[in-house]
Structure formats: C-alpha cells, structure tokens
C-alpha cells in the first residue's frame, strides 16, 4: 500500500459514519470496512457512473459523501464540489483527499492542489471545514460539511 493510501486508511479508521452515504469511486475502493463504524444506506459510484463535472440528480439526499483520491481526475473542481454540496443534506459531511505531489496516474489526471487552493475552493463552494490535515507533504485529508 502506498504511503498516501496508508494515511488515508488511518484517517478513515477514526470516522464514525451513519445515515445515507455516497462513495464516489467506491466501485474501485470502497469505504465500507475502512471507517470506525458504519450504518445506513450505502451507494457507490465511479467515474463511469457519474461525471461530477456534469448534471447530477441528487438534492439533499446524503448524510455523508466520500470523494477520496478522485479530485485530481476532475477538470472542473468548482462545479464538482458545488454538485457534491447540493447532494448533501444540511449538516451532511463530505470527506475529501487531495494530491499536490503524487505523479500522474491516468490520461485524465488533470490537477494538483495546494492547501491555499483547497481552502479557496471550499470557501467558494460554500463548504465549511471541520478537519484539514496534511499527514504527508503534499497530501491533504479534509472533512467538511454543508
């Protein structure tokens, strides 16, 4: 397991999740079994199911959304986070991870993020930060809410 994935697993192991959950990328790497406790309805989607840069059909439906190791594949992160925010219930939690220094992984690996860039992105999309960690240089774990 890579050092970044190890830190992500350690972070997730501290999270208690209940209620309805959407796991973006969960078809490839599920959050179930990685969080401290889990309960409620669970849906997974990956890039072939839902392009976060286009229209979505969830409005205030989820208590939790995981979007880990996905943001670098989205060419329009502002729109993607705005759509994720819309999909959350009021007070719902969004779990994110961001890379700054990780080498490109696929042909559609578009972006890298700095702490200031992430903070601005969350501010512009109306998400409130609860937790912001940098467990490894250039790797960020963020828990925010609507």
Secondary structure as UniProt FT lines:
FT   HELIX           3..12
FT   TURN            13..14
FT   STRAND          16..18
FT   STRAND          21..24
FT   TURN            25..28
FT   TURN            32..34
FT   STRAND          37..39
FT   STRAND          42..45
FT   TURN            47..49
FT   TURN            52..53
FT   STRAND          62..67
FT   HELIX           71..73
FT   HELIX           77..87
FT   STRAND          88..99
FT   TURN            107..108
FT   HELIX           115..124
FT   TURN            125..126
FT   STRAND          128..136
FT   TURN            137..138
FT   STRAND          139..145
//
